Amino acid sequence: MRNVSSLLAFYLAFLSCNQTTEDNTAPEPDRTWWKEAIVYQLYPRSFKDTDGDGVGDLKGIIDELDYIKSLGVTAVWLNPIYGSPNADNGYDVSDYRAIMAEFGTMADFDRMLEGMHQRGIKLVMDIVVNHSSDQHPWFRASRSSRTSPYRDYYHWWPAEKGKPPYRYSLFDPSGDAWKYDSITDAYYLHYFSFQQPDLKWENPELRREVYDIMRFWAEKGVDGFRLDAFQFAAKDTTYPAFPAGYEKDFIQYYAMQPGLHEYLQEMNREVLSRYQVMSVSEGAGRNFEDAHALVDADRHELNMAYAFEGVDIPQYEGYALDSMKAVFGRWDAEFAHDGWLSIFLANHDQARMVSRWGNDNPAFRNASASLLNTFILSMRGTPYCYYGDELGMTNIDFDSISQYRDIAALNSYQKARSEGADMDDFMKRLNFSSRDNGRTPMQWTAAPRAGFTSGTPWLPVNDNHTELNVARQDSTEGSVLNHFRRLTQLRRDHLELVYGAYDLVDAGSPQVYAYTRTLGEDRLLVLLNFGDAEVVPTLPAAIVVGKQLIDNYPAQTAGTMRLKPWQAVIYRLE
Ligand code: GLC
């Protein structure tokens, strides 16, 4: 592998020779750190507890900074750590400038950030400003009187006008996003739970407050912002009725409403463009046009978005590899020239990656987890790797609703019951898809409570921590963890994995996902067997395989093109 600068020089020369070629499919290597970043998403509540209260904390993150560094990731995205009553685990903020008491203090935060920066790791903060907590002083003031200066920070509908036109709530047990509040005889809007009233972005005062908050964190030196649920922030404040039958079509009718792009451009002018920070949108709008409008450089809005179409593919019933190839291929092609996306298969809103996309049966778990990590770390876009997936952590398998903690699970259970749903079926589906699956404590050791806490963990530790844990994998050659470390190294060494053109090979195979990544003369082939059986991929004659760069099986299988169950290999192409 030639070094990065000579590769780039070669590639720039290649581009200039090809300036007149109409169908030059290679992207401009418009290099920026956030395109080359490997992001580790860390759910602070579940990472490491140092004070025995069963909840992870910032000191726990500080203790494990060397571990994070050892993963080869270059940035951390932290789920919200602000003051919060925790109706939705920090996604209901009551103080945007404070650290949640359970997580520690601002001094801990400063130490954590410094420790990250000393190790060359950037920090991306979660900014939750589609809504606040109902305990935020703004909302307390807003609901206290119709003439409060904070009244217009939220969406209110006076009851004398009758019931407001229906709005769907994603988290409400009745599905109704308007909650009646007797204090001022009015309804307020909450797209999530009633403890998460939506902020009124149409009010310039509110927008100024938010930019101030973002500047506060940018001044502290954070390196980026992930905008939570922001595609829903703009609203038509005449609250028109949606067409009958479409009231619940959330993305279509609730996302990307007029005003949103102006707010983002303003945010860019007021905050993002003034600091060396990256920005990522949760959600990519209703269609490609929306997605481009959010992230194309000439829009001056955000740097990248993550689209849900991919992560939504695996269902309780299973999924077809064809859909995965089609969806990831479509998004890649659409953003080959302009804009930039995140690549991810899991996050804190999903069940565990290996249980949804792979096979978490112990016979295939390690291979399939490593294969999925290979996929994320060999696609174009910025990879986001969710804590625990570097070990292949699995779903936990709850059988009673009393074991769940997530507000989304608890409220959807109530809703299903009140609608007379088949509750056995509901519980099976919840067991497969619940967000709590992805939030169980990090499995550090085989000890009781997995070395996560000395107290009672806020969410049970998975029983399989006795054999699936960091300590064991750290000292095992070829473990999922050590394979993950080799993958991040490979991505850091091969710019073609970041910027190279993506081309599908063997498109028709129901079991093999194969693609090339090409940058200038450097070409890699990624071969992934998404199945429990061996398979021989069908490769075009033009593909001449060279050196094998990585394999999730211990024995070298070079020479044979037969792939073992869930085998994942990357070759250089001649
Ligand atoms: C986003 C977050 C999710 C949260 C919701 C409400 O989707 O990722 O965890 O529950 O917003 O803030």
Residues whose N, C-alpha, C, O or C-beta is under 5 A from the ligand:
A	BS01	GLC	D88 Y91 F192 D228 A229 D349
